[in-house]
Each structure stands twice: as structure tokens, then as C-alpha cells.
Amino acid sequence: MSADDSSATRAEVMRLHYLEGLGVRAIARQLHVSRKTVRRSLGRLPPRAKGESGRRPSLLDPHEETIQDWLLKTPELKTPQILERLRKHGYTGGISILRERVRTLRPWPTAKSYLTVAHEPGGSMQVDWGDFGFALPGIPRRISAFVTVLPYSRQLYFEFVLSQAAGSFLRCMDRASAFYEGVANADVFDNMKTVVLENRPGIPPRFNQRFLAYANARGGFAVVACTPAHPEGKGGVERGIRTVREGFWPGRHFADLADLNAQAADWRDRIHNRRPNETTGKIPALVFEHEERQHLKPVPTQPFDTDDLDHDLVSATFRVRFDRNTYSVPWQLQGQPTTIRGNDQRVQVFLGPKCIAEHMRSWDTGVDVEDPAHPRSLRAFRKAQPKDLLIERFGDVGASYFKTLSAGRRSLRRELLRLTYLSELFGIRQTRSAMEAVMRSGHVGTEYVEFVLRHKRRLQPAFTPLQLGNPALDGIMLREPDLSVYDPPNLTRDPGDSSDEDQS
């Protein structure tokens, strides 16, 4: 019993005895203490002498100095680990009394002292994520708060998203730059993998190359990684996350993500950034407007690739998987490697550099997103005759090609499928011309058509270049897709030199 508990018990005993006239037995029964304790509280027994009932000898007594030494060297040592070590020293007791002893022997952590850092206007921006759990009705995804703060003015920006992937992160960075109407000289980050790949003591941090390219393309800002397990290095944004969690979030009701972000923007601009900061006593919006805005670098207008990227093979059901959902593509592309790009609203599927499908993005999970035209095309192909399909797509050249092809042993439908694929990649006009050239050389077959298109005419699939904002990245070329669809690819063969072909 502690001294405070003892004095409180004594005062209650005296009140019950002297004011209410209760006897020793009644008081002991009411307070659940012994009668000896009641008598001692009333002064009828001599006070207990110090050391009269000293601590009993314990099995841990011989090991106390050893335990203290271990804890001084390794304060984070857990009781089960200490028990394992003590067994080797002959300790035969249990873990309960060991826990009590360790609790008294473990050194208290020393309080940290922090230096006050002076921030220059536009000198830095601090960035971090905050997790807000599964809070969106009907959406089995965690909500994340993207939070930034300018330490000089304390101007806060935050928004809620459903993904912390690289593309989503870069789009948040773009919107933060638009909010501040500029970028700081340096951005300070926690060790998120979209920015910092590795950060170990004594070794320079290894950064994500895509993000470094983004930093250069966005006016040029230094990328600074905090020391691991040292959140004080970005204390401003840590307080910003706490502000969002404690000031904005409690009791908040919203219908969807757009509603949540509308409420967040209203609270941020109308309330938080326009009330005095607890540390500076100044209003962040006014300090930003009159002192810091002019020190920020302007944001370049050149776009940067901020899409979420993934790769997948087209399945037998002409689907690709992207971000826990599936999306349909043209059925002719089964087995082909694709690149999938997604932003906040759209998902695009590319075969090489050519976009072959586009869908509204689903932020649900396990959803199948289908373009009705894709299964309709397959049903039409199954019902139609190859001759009709060839004539429909390639005109008289298709009819002539079919007449020659049908006399051989090739699969008509497979040839049609591969010709359709080549026409999608290189255009109907170029494919029709190559078919004519192949027939003039005395051959038929898609491998000959492909050879004319790719090697003799050196054609490339037509596409609009995607500008990434960095010359090194803009020069990257994706590998061309495999043209085999249902069977292993045949070797592309030269239909032979033909003077007529070269003139076509």
C-alpha cells in the first residue's frame, strides 16, 4: 500500500470512528481492511517499525546486479529474453516476479533536447502520409491523407486518396504545388519507398530515380530524407497530420471521396490556415501571402508522367489485371504483354506504344470492368465467315488474298486474326499494301506481311509520343509485343526481293 493510500485509509477510519461512532470490527468490514490496521490508524497500536517486515529474500536477489548490467547495455531487452539468459545462471523462478523486478530496474529513458531550427521563406516543404483506415462507405480500401506544410509560414495542404502508389503520390505532389503556386528549394520526406529506396546510418540515402526525375522536371528542388526513426526532422508535417487527425477528422461524415476532399479543402482554407498558429502566433495564410509566396519557384507547365504503371498478359477471357480489378481489352490480343496506365479517373491499356483499350477507373476491389464492344466483337467474329471479314476490312485485296489462302492448308481464322492485329498496329492502308506486295512475290501468310511492314518498309506502330518531362525518360522505347496469339510464332520470312514491292 502506497503512502497516499495509507493516509487516505487512516483518514477514513478516523471519520467513521469519531464522526459516525463505528467500532473497530464494523470499520474493518466496511473498508475491507484488517482490524489491526484499524487499531493502528486510531493510535491503539504502536506504529510499525521500519524494517519490521522487510522484503522477503527472493530467488532474483543473487542475479540483480547481472540484470542491471544487461539493462544498462541493452535497455530494450524484453523480460522473456532476460529469463532465457538467467536460466543459464541457475535461476529457477518464474517470469512474474522477474517482470516486477525488471520494471524497477529498467533505466528510464532520458529526455531529449531539441534545437530550434530557423526556416527561410520558401526554403523547404515537409511531406508525409497519414493513415485513416477503412472509412469510405462501400469501398474496401484504406484512406490515406497526403499532408504537406511550409515550415516558415505554417501553411498547410492536405487531401485524401485511396492509394499511396508512386503515380498517386506524384499527382498529390502536383496538386500541392498548384495549391502553393510554386515549389520550395527542398522537400523533406520520411523514408517512403516512392522517394527513398534505402536509408541506413553512415551510408548516403538511395533515392527513387523516377522521383528524382520528377524533382528536376518540377522546377528543380532538393530531395531530403529524414534520419530513420527520427520524426523530429519533419516536426511540422507531423504536427500537421495530428492537426488533421484531431482537428478535422473527428465526427466527420461524408458520402464519397470527393465529398470528403471538398470538406477538407473548406476546413483547410477557411479555418485552419486562417487562425493563429500555436507556435508563431501568426496566421499562416497571411504569412504565406505576404512573405513566402514570392520566394517559391514557379512550376513548369511541361507535363510529367504521373500515371500508375503496371504490366500484364492478356488472359483467355481478354482481361488484364490492374490495381486489384480486371479490365477488358480486344479479344484478338489474348496472351499479349501489355502496359497498363492509370490516373485518378481513367485506365488505359497499351500494346507497345498503341492504346488498345480505355476505361473509367474503379477504386473498388475485385470488380470486372468491361467494354461491351469487346465481347460483341468476339461474337460477331464467331458468326461471320473469314472471307466476309477480310473483304470488310481490306476490300478487293482481302477477297483476292482469301481466294489464294483458302486453297492452302493454313487456318483461315488464325490468318484473319493475325492480319487484324497487324492492321491495328500499323494501319489498314499499310497492311493492305503489304498484302498486295506479298502476293506479287508469290506468297501468302502473315509472317510475310509482317516482314514487309517491319523490315522492308521499316514501319513503326503509329502513336503519339508521351512526354515524361525528362529527355532521358522521353527516349525510352517499350519493347514490341509478341505477335503470336494462339500458337508459337513462326519465323518471319522474307517473301523475296521484288521490284514491284519496292515501288508500292
MOQUI-V775239 format. One record per residue. N is the residue number from 1. RES is the residue in three letters. PSI is psi in whole degrees, 0 to 359 (999 if undefined). OMEGA is omega in radians with two decimals (none if undefined). Layout:
N/RES/PSI/OMEGA  N/RES/PSI/OMEGA
//
This chain:
1/MET/130/-3.11  2/SER/168/-3.14  3/ALA/322/3.14  4/ASP/317/3.11  5/ASP/321/-3.11  6/SER/316/-3.13  7/SER/323/3.12  8/ALA/319/3.12  9/THR/317/-3.13  10/ARG/318/-3.14  11/ALA/322/3.14  12/GLU/322/3.09  13/VAL/315/-3.12  14/MET/323/3.12  15/ARG/315/-3.11  16/LEU/326/-3.09  17/HIS/313/-3.01  18/TYR/330/-3.12  19/LEU/321/-3.08  20/GLU/354/3.03  21/GLY/23/-3.14  22/LEU/149/3.11  23/GLY/177/-3.08  24/VAL/314/-3.08  25/ARG/317/-3.12  26/ALA/320/3.13  27/ILE/317/3.14  28/ALA/320/-3.14  29/ARG/319/-3.09  30/GLN/322/-3.09  31/LEU/358/3.13  32/HIS/45/3.06  33/VAL/170/3.14  34/SER/157/3.12  35/ARG/330/3.10  36/LYS/323/3.10  37/THR/322/3.12  38/VAL/315/-3.12  39/ARG/320/3.14  40/ARG/324/3.11  41/SER/331/-3.14  42/LEU/5/3.10  43/GLY/17/-3.11  44/ARG/353/3.04  45/LEU/148/3.10  46/PRO/146/3.13  47/PRO/149/-3.11  48/ARG/127/-3.14  49/ALA/146/3.12  50/LYS/133/3.14  51/GLY/2/-3.13  52/GLU/319/3.09  53/SER/64/-3.10  54/GLY/168/-3.11  55/ARG/134/3.13  56/ARG/149/3.06  57/PRO/142/-3.10  58/SER/154/3.08  59/LEU/342/-3.11  60/LEU/346/-3.07  61/ASP/316/-3.13  62/PRO/343/-3.06  63/HIS/4/-3.02  64/GLU/316/-3.14  65/GLU/323/3.11  66/THR/316/3.13  67/ILE/317/3.12  68/GLN/318/3.13  69/ASP/317/3.11  70/TRP/317/-3.09  71/LEU/329/3.09  72/LEU/322/-3.14  73/LYS/323/-3.11  74/THR/84/-3.08  75/PRO/332/-3.10  76/GLU/4/-3.14  77/LEU/130/-3.10  78/LYS/158/-3.11  79/THR/316/3.10  80/PRO/326/3.10  81/GLN/322/3.09  82/ILE/320/3.13  83/LEU/318/3.12  84/GLU/319/-3.13  85/ARG/321/-3.11  86/LEU/332/3.11  87/ARG/324/3.14  88/LYS/343/3.12  89/HIS/8/3.05  90/GLY/10/3.12  91/TYR/130/-3.09  92/THR/1/-3.12  93/GLY/186/-3.11  94/GLY/185/-3.06  95/ILE/339/-3.06  96/SER/308/-3.13  97/ILE/333/3.09  98/LEU/321/3.12  99/ARG/316/-3.13  100/GLU/319/-3.12  101/ARG/319/3.13  102/VAL/324/3.13  103/ARG/325/3.14  104/THR/334/-3.07  105/LEU/338/-3.07  106/ARG/130/-3.12  107/PRO/139/3.10  108/TRP/140/3.12  109/PRO/142/3.13  110/THR/142/3.14  111/ALA/138/3.14  112/LYS/148/3.04  113/SER/141/-3.06  114/TYR/142/3.06  115/LEU/147/3.04  116/THR/123/-3.09  117/VAL/129/3.10  118/ALA/124/-3.12  119/HIS/138/3.10  120/GLU/151/3.10  121/PRO/127/-3.14  122/GLY/10/-3.08  123/GLY/323/-3.07  124/SER/161/2.99  125/MET/135/3.14  126/GLN/138/-3.00  127/VAL/139/3.08  128/ASP/167/3.08  129/TRP/149/2.96  130/GLY/136/-3.10  131/ASP/131/-3.11  132/PHE/15/2.96  133/GLY/192/-3.13  134/PHE/88/-3.02  135/ALA/355/-3.11  136/LEU/124/-3.07  137/PRO/125/3.05  138/GLY/2/-3.12  139/ILE/114/-3.11  140/PRO/52/3.08  141/ARG/148/3.13  142/ARG/142/3.07  143/ILE/132/3.08  144/SER/140/3.06  145/ALA/121/3.02  146/PHE/119/-2.99  147/VAL/132/3.02  148/THR/155/3.10  149/VAL/142/2.99  150/LEU/111/-3.00  151/PRO/333/-3.11  152/TYR/306/-3.08  153/SER/344/-3.04  154/ARG/19/3.09  155/GLN/126/-3.02  156/LEU/139/2.97  157/TYR/136/3.03  158/PHE/154/3.05  159/GLU/164/-3.11  160/PHE/136/3.12  161/VAL/170/-3.11  162/LEU/9/-3.13  163/SER/142/3.03  164/GLN/17/3.13  165/ALA/166/-3.03  166/ALA/314/-3.12  167/GLY/314/3.11  168/SER/319/3.12  169/PHE/316/3.14  170/LEU/324/3.10  171/ARG/323/3.06  172/CYS/319/3.10  173/MET/319/3.11  174/ASP/316/-3.12  175/ARG/326/3.07  176/ALA/318/3.10  177/SER/321/3.10  178/ALA/323/3.12  179/PHE/315/-3.14  180/TYR/348/-3.10  181/GLU/37/3.11  182/GLY/178/3.12  183/VAL/151/3.13  184/ALA/173/3.12  185/ASN/331/-3.12  186/ALA/145/3.04  187/ASP/133/-3.08  188/VAL/128/-3.04  189/PHE/153/2.87  190/ASP/180/-3.03  191/ASN/54/3.07  192/MET/140/-3.03  193/LYS/338/3.09  194/THR/347/3.12  195/VAL/310/-3.03  196/VAL/117/3.11  197/LEU/326/-3.11  198/GLU/136/3.13  199/ASN/98/-3.13  200/ARG/149/-3.14  201/PRO/136/3.09  202/GLY/356/-3.13  203/ILE/134/3.10  204/PRO/140/-3.14  205/PRO/147/3.06  206/ARG/118/-3.00  207/PHE/158/3.06  208/ASN/123/-3.05  209/GLN/325/3.12  210/ARG/322/-3.13  211/PHE/324/3.07  212/LEU/321/3.07  213/ALA/320/3.11  214/TYR/316/-3.12  215/ALA/320/3.11  216/ASN/322/-3.10  217/ALA/340/-3.11  218/ARG/50/3.07  219/GLY/347/3.12  220/GLY/101/3.04  221/PHE/148/3.12  222/ALA/145/3.13  223/VAL/119/-3.08  224/VAL/129/3.11  225/ALA/133/3.09  226/CYS/154/3.01  227/THR/134/3.14  228/PRO/141/3.14  229/ALA/31/3.13  230/HIS/70/-3.08  231/PRO/345/-3.13  232/GLU/341/3.12  233/GLY/343/3.09  234/LYS/52/-3.06  235/GLY/330/-3.13  236/GLY/314/-3.12  237/VAL/332/3.04  238/GLU/317/3.07  239/ARG/326/3.10  240/GLY/317/3.10  241/ILE/318/3.12  242/ARG/324/3.10  243/THR/316/3.11  244/VAL/318/-3.08  245/ARG/323/-3.05  246/GLU/331/-3.06  247/GLY/323/-3.09  248/PHE/316/-2.90  249/TRP/318/-3.01  250/PRO/131/3.08  251/GLY/12/-3.08  252/ARG/134/3.09  253/HIS/136/-3.10  254/PHE/152/-3.09  255/ALA/322/-3.12  256/ASP/185/-3.08  257/LEU/321/3.13  258/ALA/319/3.10  259/ASP/317/3.13  260/LEU/315/-3.11  261/ASN/330/3.06  262/ALA/317/3.10  263/GLN/321/-3.14  264/ALA/316/-3.13  265/ALA/320/3.12  266/ASP/314/-3.13  267/TRP/320/-3.11  268/ARG/313/-3.02  269/ASP/327/-3.06  270/ARG/331/-3.04  271/ILE/294/-2.94  272/HIS/309/-3.07  273/ASN/356/3.14  274/ARG/14/3.02  275/ARG/153/-3.05  276/PRO/137/3.08  277/ASN/141/-3.08  278/GLU/329/-3.09  279/THR/311/-3.06  280/THR/336/-3.06  281/GLY/2/-3.13  282/LYS/160/3.14  283/ILE/119/-3.05  284/PRO/318/-3.08  285/ALA/322/-3.13  286/LEU/319/3.12  287/VAL/319/3.13  288/PHE/315/-3.07  289/GLU/318/-2.98  290/HIS/342/-3.05  291/GLU/326/-2.96  292/GLU/328/-3.02  293/ARG/317/-3.06  294/GLN/348/3.13  295/HIS/354/3.12  296/LEU/149/3.09  297/LYS/142/3.10  298/PRO/150/3.13  299/VAL/124/3.10  300/PRO/148/3.14  301/THR/346/-3.12  302/GLN/129/-3.09  303/PRO/155/3.06  304/PHE/146/-3.12  305/ASP/106/3.13  306/THR/19/-3.14  307/ASP/151/2.90  308/ASP/134/-3.05  309/LEU/142/3.05  310/ASP/167/3.14  311/HIS/144/3.12  312/ASP/154/3.02  313/LEU/142/3.11  314/VAL/129/-3.09  315/SER/174/3.12  316/ALA/337/3.09  317/THR/22/-3.10  318/PHE/58/3.10  319/ARG/152/2.94  320/VAL/149/-3.13  321/ARG/134/-3.14  322/PHE/121/3.05  323/ASP/51/3.03  324/ARG/15/3.03  325/ASN/168/3.08  326/THR/149/-3.10  327/TYR/140/-3.10  328/SER/153/3.06  329/VAL/170/3.07  330/PRO/137/-3.00  331/TRP/336/-3.11  332/GLN/347/-3.00  333/LEU/18/3.13  334/GLN/131/3.10  335/GLY/356/-3.10  336/GLN/143/3.07  337/PRO/134/-3.10  338/THR/159/2.99  339/THR/130/-3.12  340/ILE/131/3.11  341/ARG/137/3.12  342/GLY/139/2.96  343/ASN/201/-3.09  344/ASP/336/-3.06  345/GLN/324/-2.95  346/ARG/155/2.98  347/VAL/128/3.11  348/GLN/139/3.13  349/VAL/129/-3.08  350/PHE/138/2.96  351/LEU/105/-2.92  352/GLY/231/3.12  353/PRO/1/-3.02  354/LYS/129/3.08  355/CYS/122/-3.08  356/ILE/348/3.12  357/ALA/149/3.12  358/GLU/135/-3.07  359/HIS/159/2.90  360/MET/138/-3.10  361/ARG/136/3.05  362/SER/130/3.08  363/TRP/12/3.00  364/ASP/189/3.06  365/THR/145/3.12  366/GLY/21/-3.11  367/VAL/140/3.05  368/ASP/116/-3.12  369/VAL/118/-3.03  370/GLU/136/2.96  371/ASP/119/-3.09  372/PRO/336/-3.12  373/ALA/334/-3.08  374/HIS/308/3.07  375/PRO/330/3.12  376/ARG/322/3.10  377/SER/321/3.12  378/LEU/318/3.12  379/ARG/321/3.12  380/ALA/322/3.14  381/PHE/320/-3.12  382/ARG/329/-3.11  383/LYS/329/-3.03  384/ALA/159/3.04  385/GLN/144/3.14  386/PRO/323/-3.14  387/LYS/314/-3.12  388/ASP/321/-3.12  389/LEU/321/3.11  390/LEU/317/3.13  391/ILE/320/3.14  392/GLU/321/-3.06  393/ARG/320/-2.99  394/PHE/3/3.06  395/GLY/218/-3.10  396/ASP/327/3.10  397/VAL/320/3.11  398/GLY/321/3.12  399/ALA/315/3.13  400/SER/319/3.13  401/TYR/317/-3.13  402/PHE/319/-3.11  403/LYS/317/3.12  404/THR/320/-3.08  405/LEU/322/-3.05  406/SER/342/3.11  407/ALA/346/-3.13  408/GLY/196/-3.06  409/ARG/5/-3.12  410/ARG/153/3.05  411/SER/119/-3.10  412/LEU/318/-3.10  413/ARG/323/3.13  414/ARG/320/3.09  415/GLU/318/3.13  416/LEU/317/-3.11  417/LEU/315/-3.09  418/ARG/324/3.06  419/LEU/321/3.08  420/THR/319/3.14  421/TYR/315/3.12  422/LEU/322/3.14  423/SER/328/3.07  424/GLU/324/-3.05  425/LEU/319/-3.02  426/PHE/352/-3.12  427/GLY/148/-3.09  428/ILE/319/-3.08  429/ARG/314/-3.13  430/GLN/321/3.14  431/THR/319/3.12  432/ARG/319/3.14  433/SER/320/3.12  434/ALA/323/3.08  435/MET/319/3.10  436/GLU/316/-3.13  437/ALA/320/-3.14  438/VAL/318/-3.14  439/MET/325/3.09  440/ARG/333/3.12  441/SER/358/3.10  442/GLY/22/-3.10  443/HIS/163/2.87  444/VAL/153/3.13  445/GLY/140/-3.07  446/THR/333/3.13  447/GLU/327/3.08  448/TYR/319/3.12  449/VAL/318/3.14  450/GLU/319/-3.13  451/PHE/317/3.13  452/VAL/315/-3.09  453/LEU/313/-2.99  454/ARG/316/-2.94  455/HIS/317/-3.13  456/LYS/317/3.14  457/ARG/351/3.09  458/ARG/45/3.14  459/LEU/150/3.04  460/GLN/147/3.08  461/PRO/134/-3.10  462/ALA/131/3.11  463/PHE/162/3.07  464/THR/122/-3.09  465/PRO/139/3.09  466/LEU/118/-3.11  467/GLN/121/-3.10  468/LEU/349/3.14  469/GLY/5/-3.13  470/ASN/125/-3.08  471/PRO/322/-3.13  472/ALA/323/-3.13  473/LEU/327/3.14  474/ASP/337/-3.13  475/GLY/356/-3.11  476/ILE/134/3.07  477/MET/129/3.09  478/LEU/147/3.14  479/ARG/148/-3.10  480/GLU/150/-3.06  481/PRO/159/3.05  482/ASP/129/-3.08  483/LEU/352/3.13  484/SER/139/-3.11  485/VAL/302/-3.12  486/TYR/344/-3.07  487/ASP/163/3.10  488/PRO/144/-3.06  489/PRO/139/2.98  490/ASN/154/3.09  491/LEU/134/3.08  492/THR/127/-3.02  493/ARG/148/3.11  494/ASP/120/3.14  495/PRO/1/3.14  496/GLY/150/3.11  497/ASP/132/3.12  498/SER/123/3.14  499/SER/328/3.11  500/ASP/319/-3.10  501/GLU/319/-3.10  502/ASP/336/-3.13  503/GLN/352/-3.07  504/SER/999/none
//
